[in-house]
């Protein structure tokens, strides 16, 4: 789920307005887009890239490691299953509001495949200096810069703000993983934390969470055994109980998934929890500062 320059990318829905715009931005940054999919434009070329009827057909002509989904909700299931059937390893699903019964069918098919789904409702993944897949502004050097901090976020906007603060602090990022804000997603906060823990380029981690669900608590269990410094910011501290705020997954019920319980679990695991995104960067700067050698 961490993008690398050598990975080959397929864009499903590439010829649409959003697909075209973001494909151009991805290519500007160096993302290796090798094919696109549009059933009615198969055989054509778009942005210098061949267009195929399906992902399965595209995979017959070129290796594909990552697919990104620019497909409306009603047709997203067919596109994602097409990518699974094509053997794509990582499927970055930007689409939100996919019908629940379609989501269940997608993950039933995914479980018996080699594919990993990032999302639905993700903003994408970014590796500064190498490329990005999705709708994060990975091409903007004011927001993303090569560094050693891995960033995990359910929210694209909060993730962008955190990366902006990291870049301004001259810390940069080793990788950004947007897991998505829907109630049912393929890659969890814990999954992303495990990936960054095993990533040699990542020396520390920023976890941007939200109220709702239990992903931060599950990630805290894994964080307890990590040696890399971790700081976190949890959005929704002042939200009313039992009220959905922001993402579809950000709802607190029965006292579970609330700000207090998430913060307590993370702090118990040794994670420093900040009150604001800016404070999270301040914490990280102190935690990762090199000790000053004692005078002889």
N, C-alpha and C positions, 0 to 999 in steps of 0.2 A: 504493500500500500504506500510505500515511499517511492516516488518517481525517480528514475535514473535516466540519464541522457540517452543511453543505448536502447531504451525501451521503445517499441513501435506502437503508435497510437492510431486507433480507428475512431472516427467521429460519426456517430449515428444521428442523422438529422443535420448534417453539415451544410446543406444548401439553403437552410432557412436563415432568417435575419440574424437571430442570436447565434446559431451555429456558425455562420459565416464570420460574424464579428469576432467571436472568441477564438475561432480557428486561426484567424489572422494574428491575433494577439499571442496565442500559444506558439505559433510558428516564428514570430518575431523574437521570442525568448529562446528558441532553439528546440522546442518540442518537435519530435520526429513524427509528424502526421503522415501516414503512408496510404490511407484510404478513407473514403467516406461512404455512407449508405443513404440511398434514397430510392425506393422501389420504382418510381416513375422516371428517374433520370440515370438509370444504370447505363453504363457505356460512355457517359459524358466525363468531362474533366472539370473540376471546380477548384480554384485557387492552386492550379497546377497539380491537383491530386485526383486519381481515378475514383469514380463513383460506382458502387456496386449495388445490386438489388437487395442483398442481405449480407449480414456479417459472416455467415457461413460461406457465401461465395467469395467474399473478400479474403477470408483466411486461406482459401485454396490458391490464391495468387501471391500472397505476401504474409510473412510472419506478423502476428498481432499479439502484443503483450497487454495492452490497456485499451479499453473502449470507454468513451464518454457519451452519455445519453442526453441529447437535446431533443427529446420527444415529448409531445403533450401527454397528460395523464391517461387518457382513454386508450392510447396506443403504446404506452410505455411497457406493459407486460410483454407484448409480442417482441418488442425490440430487445429487452433485457434477456428474455429466453433465447432469442436468436444469438446474442453474444455468448450466452452460456453454452449453447450447442456448438458454437464456433471454437470453443475451448479457450476463450479469453481469460487470462488469469485474474485481472483486476477490472471491475466494471464500475466506473464512477457515474453514479446516478444522480443527476441534478434535479430531475423532476420531483415536484411535490404534489400532494393531493392525489396520489395514485389510489384507486379504489382498494379498500382493505382486502377484499377477496382476491384481487389480483396480486397484492403484496404477498399474501399467504401462499398463493400458487408459485410465485417467483421464488420464494425462499425454500419451498418444498423441492423445486427443481435444482436450486443452487446447492442444497445439502448433499446431493448425490453427484456433484460435479467437482472440478478442480478450481472453479471460479470463486473469487471473493467479491462481494458487493460493498462498495463504499457509498453510503446513503441508504435509501432515497433522501432527497432534500438536502444534499450536501452542496457546498460551494466549491469543493474540489480539493486537489492536493498540489503542493508547490515544493520544489526544491530550488532555492535561489541559486542562480549561476548555471542551472542545467535545463530547467523547463517547468511547465505546470500543465495540469489537466483540469479544466473546469472554468469557473467564472470568478475566481479570485484574481486580483490585480497583480499577478506574479511578474508581469512585464514592467511594473513600475518600480524603479530603483529607490524611490523615496519611501516605499512601503516594505519591499523585500530586498534583503542583502545577504550574501553568504555569511554564515556564522556557525555557531555550535549549539544553538538553542532550538530544541524541538518544540513545536507548538501544536497542541490538540485543542479543537474547538467544535462545539455543537453549532455555534452561530458563525455565519460568514462575516457579518458586520463586526461582531466583537472580536473575531479572530483577526480581521484586518486592522482594527484599532490596536490590538496587542502587538502585532507585527510592526506596525508603524512606530509604536513606542520603543520596541526593541531596536529597530533600525536607527532611530534618533539617538538611542543610548549607545550606539556603535557596537551592539552585541550581535545583531543579525540573527539569522535562522539557519539551522541545518535542514529542517523540513517542516512543512505545515501539513497537518492532516485534518480536514474538515469531515467529521463523522456524520453530520446531518442531524436535523431537528425533528424528524418524524417519530411517532411512537414505536414503530418497528423498523429497525435499521440493521444492516448487515455487519458493519464494523463498529464495535463498541469503544467506549473510552478506554477500557482495560486492554482491548486488542491493540489500540493505537499506542498505549503506554508500553506494552510488551515490545512492539516493533521499534520504538525509539530507544528502549533499554538495550536492545541488541544492535542498534545502529552505531557503528564505530565513530561516525562523524558527530553524533550528538553527545554533548558533555553535560547538558542540563535540560530540564523540561518545564514548560509553562502549560498548565492545564486550565482551559477556560470552560467552566461548566455552567449549568443552569439548574434552577429548581425543577423538580419533576423527575420521576423515574428513580432508579437505583444505580445508575452507571457510575457515578462518582464514588459511591460507597464501595462498589465492586472493584473499582480501580485502586481505591485506597488499600484494599487487602494486598494487592500486588505491590503497590508502592512501598509498603512496609519493608520489603526485602531488597529494595533498590539502593544502590550506592550513589547514583547520580542525583544531584540536588533537584528538588521539585518545588515549584511554587504554584499557587492556584488562585484564580478569581472565580467566584460563583455569583452569577447574575440572579437577581430576584430576591435580595435580602428583605426588601420592604413590601413585597407583593402580598395581597390578602390571601388567606388560606382558602383552599378549595376553589380557586379561580384560575382559569387557564391564562397564562401570560406568554405572549410571543409564539414560540414554536408549539406544534401540536403535542409534543411530548412534555411540555413544561406545565404540568398540572400536578398539584399536590393534593393527595387524598388520604384521609385517615391518619394524618400525621406523618405519613411516609413521603420521602422525596423532598422534604423541606430544607430550607437554608441551614437551619441549626443542626440538623442531623448530618447533612453533607459536610459541613465545616468541621463538626466534631470528629467524624470518621477520618477525614483527611489529616487533621491536626494530630490525632492519635497515631497515625501512620508516619508522622514526621514531616508532613507536607506543610510548608508555610503558606497560610491563607491570607490574601490581601483584601482590603476593603474596596480598592479601586484598581483598574488595569495599570495605572501609572505606578501605584504602590507595589504591584507585583513585580514590575521591572526593577524598582529600587531594591526590593528584597533580593532579587536574583543577582543584581550587581554586587551586593555585599556578600552573598553566599558563594559566589564564584570568583571573588577577588583573590589574586595570588598573595600569599602571606609575604610580608616584608622580611627580608633576611636580617637577623640580628647583627648589630655592629660588632666587629671583632675587637 
